[in-house]
Amino acid sequence: MSMESENCGTVCTATSHDTTIGLVGHYLFEEGSSQFVFMAVDNGSGGAALDHSLSFFTENFVQTLASCNGLILLSGYSGDESCYYVINPLTKDSTMIPQACIKGRLVRVGLAFDGCKFEVVLVEAGSSKSNELKLHIFSSDTSQWRGHTPLNLTVPSLPEFEFQELCTPPLYSNGAIHWEIGGYLLEYKVRESHCELYELPNLFEDRSWQSTMTCRCFCESGGNVYYCYTDFDGFHIWSLLNEDDHLARLFSYDSKRFRWKLVNSVMHEVFVSKHLNFCDWEPYKITPIAYIEQAQTLYLQLPGTVISYNFDTASVGSICAYSYSGINFNCCSFFSSATSELHNAQIRRDLQANGKIELNLPIAEMEKLTL
């Protein structure tokens, strides 16, 4: 059945639950189909439960580009033409968005959703000499693209080719979309249509940071933006400071260039020494997914499993395992998403139980979303 819809009212509906974090697993199978599996994780007990009401399956190839307040932005195809889809997993409605007219190179894509309307934002880089940026913005209010060129803003030299799968997923928080671009944070304030560029904590002018970085993510917790990454030494979390933070605490820093404070850092040798049962793999292959400030907990993807790491106690909890016995799939990526209300008592009971769960669901039982 087709879930395509031009009615923004049905797509722009999302709910959340105060005590849980939502994690989404995206299985990409060899023949091009995808499966999206949602789970709720209790921040206190560490228990996890599948949310069958949100999970869905696509027959056509899609790539996850961003998630924002319960909506997911995918790239895919409509016939032979590439396009975007904004999906509401709660209602299974989707809006198909055609490609914008871009003459330069598309370097980043983002999604903003304020609870009523959404915007898809494309970042186009100009010539290799100027690297001038141009934004292309699709609004659900108008169902049209518009262009915007930020004043006096250029980015450092970018590589000719980037694997989109390795790019840091964007984050919408506090009214702005945040991207990692060439070792910098690009922040686009949606309402003001204003961009700022700040150095990231691991910036190296010779771009050597790319070879030492394995996985990065932006995440939000307690109204703050965090930048999490792994390198050959360990995994690290930095907090993005506002202007008041700089005036009160870090007045010696140049807030126009660097706006970060180190929150937590764990060396791989320390992690391995305490958690040998998780370390039958190369220890730096850790993907941060989400960070919960109040619980001092970082959620990490390891090969075949997702775990939680508590900085206060240095303890590890198993959240879920992912694999498909007898079925070949190219990859399984995870990202955080707003959780739905818990619809039945069984999910509430499951959340109280500690221990990992199996994400694998029979494909035949998944509701299909035909794109």
Sequence and secondary structure as in RCSB ss.txt:
>XXXX:A:sequence
MSMESENCGTVCTATSHDTTIGLVGHYLFEEGSSQFVFMAVDNGSGGAALDHSLSFFTENFVQTLASCNGLILLS
GYSGDESCYYVINPLTKDSTMIPQACIKGRLVRVGLAFDGCKFEVVLVEAGSSKSNELKLHIFSSDTSQWRGHTP
LNLTVPSLPEFEFQELCTPPLYSNGAIHWEIGGYLLEYKVRESHCELYELPNLFEDRSWQSTMTCRCFCESGGNV
YYCYTDFDGFHIWSLLNEDDHLARLFSYDSKRFRWKLVNSVMHEVFVSKHLNFCDWEPYKITPIAYIEQAQTLYL
QLPGTVISYNFDTASVGSICAYSYSGINFNCCSFFSSATSELHNAQIRRDLQANGKIELNLPIAEMEKLTL
>XXXX:A:secstr
 B B   HHHHS     TTEEEEEEEEEETTS EEEEEEEEETTT  EEE TTT EEESS  EEEEEETTEEEEE
EEETTEEEEEEEETTTTEEEEEE    SSEEEEEEEEE SS EEEEEEEE  TTT BEEEEEEETTTTEEEEE  
TT B     S   GGGS   EEETTEEEEEETTEEEEEETTTTEEEEEE TT  TTSTHHHHEEEEEEEEETTEE
EEEEEESSEEEEEEE  HHHHHHT TTS TTTB EEEEEEEEHHHHHHH GGG SS TT  EEEEEETTTTEEEE
EETTEEEEEETTTTEEEEEEE   TT  EEEEEEEEE      SHHHHHHHTS S EE    GGGS B B 
